[in-house]
């Protein structure tokens, strides 16, 4: 290796440029552009939670207007509540795959368009002789679910690929924590709308007032979706995708500028300088996940998410049960005043439940995710949730006999706390970290879809287990059943508790991702550049090694710019990107 003189142009290979680029991203100082990324991705999750949660608040209103007897039947309730997670399952798989094929940026925002269109469709849905409003709403909520599902892999991988290693967990958990605020704001909007229509409900035509109310509550979800859509156009493609999938090193260096100064440039009309990296293909996908170490990680992510959602949704604790326990249940009075009280109580009660365990759990994860790691938090969460379920199961008869309904409310809040300060957050984060760039979104989509499959199966099975017949009051039926002669309730809770505990076993299959780069976690041996090997053997310093974003030409030449720092490396171990 020839000795270089200070000031001479230094020729970097594409591999060196890739390593330097990755090092610049992984070691970047926290900046307002990291905050911008979190807010842009988080706005989508805020909208997701708002859109999902509002149906719990609006189902009562819709039933009052459009269902015979003023209450939803089993089929109507199941259709409205299951349509969205079924759509999400498909959205997670489809958008995850497309994000790895055509790019994160090209798909980012399309999922919000699905949500915007579907939300608007719900607000103008009507009843006619040829169309049942429940069928129309189910179709629109399925389409909305596709968009919601697509947001999971997209937001996860974009955030992880733009984050520095030392605070990647906090960035991803902050994005996911926006769901808590979405739930809270849904309750607040429902409360404000209810109070605003109080006079109309009590002294005018109740049907017209309530029909306007649920449409306003659902329609307000278009506002955060539209804002998020606008700002998602302002972020670049992730440099990792540009390098490892598009194999365009020149563009990747421009994209990486975003994490430093928020600016990026799109190169046009040029010959692309291709990186020599592994290409995504069906054969390569099968080969990668045929390796035992990689397959067990995918299984660990998928089963952890499935166990969490199946057991938690399978618990069947409809919020109406808890709201009744804390004094905010539906009124049995069907007068105008009773209708107002029922809607008001549901809104206030759900605000209380959000503040009691949901939001604190999210932000406890944010505080500790990069301190104690993802794996300990997930193990702790599964452990506590399993124990809580088993207590509810084995102590079921005692709780019912003593009529201590408030005990279920306390356990519900505690379960919400350890769900979010536990596997609900970590099952979102880990799949966005442990797979190679070319399959990261696809694998995240598979993991997330496994969870949604568990949620759908649990909701359907639980409804059938209750044996509800069409025309019955679903909410009150669940309350009565859970606290009366439902002989299999305690057995079901015990079984679900053990299913939750299986998450401990699947978590043990996963690596700890705290403090490790995405390339290290991908479990692939990357080829070492000849320069790095020579530098290691010769122990020669490198002069004027450029930082990511230095001036490169299309041939891979780097020339020092004014004010460019000359870096002298004491040993080859200090070369940027050497750990890759």
Protein Blocks (a to p, Z undefined) as FASTA:
>chain_A
ZZddehiacdddfklmmmmmmmmmmmpccdfklmmmmmmmmmmmmmmmmmmmmmmmmmmm
mmmmmpghhiacfklmmmmmmmmmmmmmmmmmmmmmmmmmnopklmnojlmmmmmmmmmm
mmmgccdfkbcfklmmmmmmmmmmmmmmmmmmmmmmmmmmmpcfklmmmmmmmmmmmmmm
mmmmmmmmmmmmmmmmmmmmmmmcfklmmmmmmmmmmmmmmmmmmmmmmmmmmpccdfkl
mmmmnopaklmmmmmmmmmnopacddehiaddddddddddfklmmmmmmpmklmmmmmmm
mmmmmmmmmmmmmnopafklmmmmnopaccfbfcfklmmmmmmmmmmmmmmmmmmmmmmm
mmmmmmmmmmnojklmmmmmmmmmmmmmmmmmmmmmmmmmnopaklmmmmmmmmmmmmmn
mmklmmmmmmmmmpcfklmmmmmmmmmmmmmmmmmmmmmmmmmmnopaehiafklmmmmm
mmmccfklmmmmmmmmmmmmmmmmmmmmpccfehpafklmnopacdddfklmmmmmnopa
cehiacehiacdfkopacddehiacdddfbfklpghklZZ
